[in-house]
Amino acid sequence: MSFKSNNIFVNLPIKNLKKSVEFFSALGFEFNPQFTDETTTCMIVNDNIFVMLLEENRFKDFTQKEIVNATKATEVLVALSAESREQVDELVNKAIEAGGSHANEKQDHGFMYGWSFQDLDGHIWELIYMDEDYVE
């Protein structure tokens, strides 16, 4: 029997919920108010992918490990698919305008195109467009 899941919930520690919500709202993301309080929110990526943004004190309720300072070390890269090269560029540019920073240079492999940014807490978000005709 193999394990299959219908949804993914990525949990990320953040410093300031209000600033993070403002940042990701500027990128076009929406939030589920049902799973939002003064320290936590549920960012909706799509019908099956969610990012729980938890202020560090709340995040500590879920782990006994030290929280990594994402501006100095990387534990995870969050990669999202995009519908086009233009959408990759648009979202990265919005992130920079909203206070994020560049993570890496653009990568163009012909059939696959990507670019990345760091959010306000240093988490790296990669946007990838892949030509489906090439994959098939």
Secondary structure by P-SEA (a helix, b strand, c coil): cbbbbcbbbbbbbbccaaaaaaaaaaaccccccccccccbbbbbccccbbbbbbcccccccccccccccccccccbbbbbbbccaaaaaaaaaaaaaabbbbcccccccccccbbbbbcccbbbbbbbbbcccccc
